[in-house]
Structures are given as structure tokens and as C-alpha cells.
Amino acid sequence: MPITKAEASRLARRTGMKQDDFSVQNDGVLTLLNNADTRACVFLLTDSPNLDAEGICSVYEIRPKGCQTYPYVLDTNDQAVLDEGCLHRTQFPPPPEGIGTVLLNLEERIVREGSSD
């Protein structure tokens, strides 16, 4: 999950973790890491490596915008769609009005930050 620098800073402050403990920079874009054992987000509290394992987000109140809007993502035409990789996508309604703009703005911030490094 891509995150902004502000989100990374907030996560570091609130969790007491170093940014390198929960994120990595790929082509200038900060991305949340997965736990090596569970293959899930480092902030997902679970003991299982199963893709559909139950878990609780340990940073739910301060989770990044991308996490808040998931499973809605942009397709190659910049249209909001349900992520094909989401195992529970059938439980969600079609993308709500305005979510495409939110996702485009978030993507722009992330790309702009990555190109300024």
C-alpha cells in the first residue's frame, strides 16, 4: 500500500516505530511493508499467513488514506473500480460517487512526493 510522507511520519510518531520498520521506498514511493511470517501488512494483527485470515488493524484510527479507501482502486484508465485482488470484493458496493477523485488526488500526492526526492 503506497503511503504519503505525512502518513509515514504520523505512523512513526503514534506507533513509536522507525519508518524503516514499516515502510520501504520503491522508485521514490513509500510503501507499507508486509510481515515476513504472515505476508500481511505489518500493522495487521494476525498469526496466520492465509490470505483470508482474520486480523485487526493496529493503526485503524490513523490508517493511511489508501487503506481507508480500499478495496476501491484506480484502473489503467483512472476509473475507480473494486480491486480484483480483494478476496471480499463481492461484499462491497460499486465505487461510490467521488471516490475516483479522492484516489486520483492521493495518487498525485504520492507520485509528486516520489519525484521530489
C-alpha positions as CSV (number, residue, x, y, z in Angstrom):
1,M,0.0,0.0,0.0
2,P,1.6,3.3,-1.0
3,I,1.6,6.0,1.7
4,T,2.5,9.7,1.8
5,K,5.4,11.1,3.8
6,A,2.9,12.7,6.2
7,E,1.2,9.4,6.8
8,A,4.6,7.7,7.4
9,S,5.6,10.4,9.8
10,R,2.2,10.1,11.7
11,L,2.5,6.3,11.9
12,A,6.1,6.6,13.2
13,R,5.1,9.1,15.9
14,R,2.0,7.2,17.0
15,T,3.5,3.7,17.0
16,G,7.0,4.6,18.2
17,M,8.3,2.5,15.3
18,K,11.1,3.7,12.9
19,Q,9.8,4.4,9.4
20,D,12.1,1.7,8.0
21,D,10.4,-0.9,10.3
22,F,7.0,-0.4,8.5
23,S,7.8,1.0,5.0
24,V,10.2,0.8,2.1
25,Q,10.8,3.2,-0.7
26,N,10.2,1.8,-4.2
27,D,11.1,4.1,-7.1
28,G,10.6,7.0,-4.7
29,V,7.2,5.9,-3.4
30,L,6.8,4.9,0.2
31,T,5.1,1.6,0.6
32,L,3.9,-0.3,3.6
33,L,5.8,-3.5,4.4
34,N,4.3,-6.9,4.9
35,N,5.2,-9.1,7.8
36,A,7.6,-11.8,6.7
37,D,5.7,-14.5,8.6
38,T,2.1,-13.6,7.8
39,R,2.7,-11.9,4.4
40,A,0.1,-9.3,5.7
41,C,0.6,-5.7,6.4
42,V,2.9,-5.1,9.4
43,F,0.1,-3.4,11.2
44,L,-2.4,-6.2,10.8
45,L,-2.6,-8.2,14.0
46,T,-2.8,-11.9,12.8
47,D,-0.9,-15.0,13.3
48,S,-1.9,-16.7,10.0
49,P,-0.3,-16.5,6.6
50,N,-3.6,-17.4,4.9
51,L,-4.8,-14.7,2.5
52,D,-8.3,-14.7,4.1
53,A,-7.1,-14.8,7.7
54,E,-8.9,-12.8,10.3
55,G,-7.0,-9.8,11.7
56,I,-7.3,-6.4,13.3
57,C,-5.6,-3.3,12.1
58,S,-3.5,-2.0,14.9
59,V,-3.4,1.6,13.5
60,Y,-7.1,1.7,12.4
61,E,-7.7,5.2,13.8
62,I,-4.7,6.6,11.9
63,R,-4.6,4.3,8.9
64,P,-3.4,5.7,5.6
65,K,-5.9,7.1,3.1
66,G,-5.2,4.2,0.7
67,C,-6.2,1.8,3.5
68,Q,-9.3,3.8,4.2
69,T,-10.5,3.7,0.5
70,Y,-9.5,0.1,-0.2
71,P,-10.8,-2.0,-2.0
72,Y,-11.5,0.8,-4.3
73,V,-8.5,1.4,-6.6
74,L,-7.8,3.1,-10.0
75,D,-7.7,1.1,-13.1
76,T,-5.5,1.8,-16.1
77,N,-8.0,4.4,-17.3
78,D,-8.0,6.2,-13.9
79,Q,-11.5,4.9,-13.2
80,A,-12.4,3.8,-9.7
81,V,-13.0,0.0,-9.5
82,L,-13.0,-2.7,-7.0
83,D,-9.6,-4.3,-6.7
84,E,-9.6,-7.7,-8.4
85,G,-7.1,-8.9,-5.8
86,C,-9.5,-8.3,-2.9
87,L,-10.9,-11.6,-1.8
88,H,-14.0,-9.9,-0.4
89,R,-14.8,-7.5,-3.3
90,T,-18.3,-9.1,-3.7
91,Q,-19.2,-7.7,-0.3
92,F,-18.7,-4.1,-1.4
93,P,-21.0,-1.9,-3.4
94,P,-19.8,-0.3,-6.7
95,P,-17.4,2.6,-6.2
96,P,-19.2,5.5,-4.5
97,E,-19.6,8.9,-6.1
98,G,-16.4,10.9,-5.8
99,I,-14.1,8.1,-4.8
100,G,-12.3,8.4,-8.1
101,T,-11.3,12.0,-7.4
102,V,-10.1,11.0,-3.9
103,L,-7.9,8.3,-5.4
104,L,-6.6,10.5,-8.1
105,N,-5.6,13.2,-5.6
106,L,-3.9,10.6,-3.4
107,E,-2.0,9.2,-6.3
108,E,-0.9,12.6,-7.4
109,R,0.4,13.4,-3.9
110,I,2.3,10.1,-3.7
111,V,3.8,10.5,-7.2
112,R,4.7,14.1,-6.6
113,E,6.5,13.2,-3.3
114,G,8.3,10.4,-5.0
115,S,9.6,12.6,-7.8
116,S,10.8,15.3,-5.4
117,D,13.4,13.0,-3.8
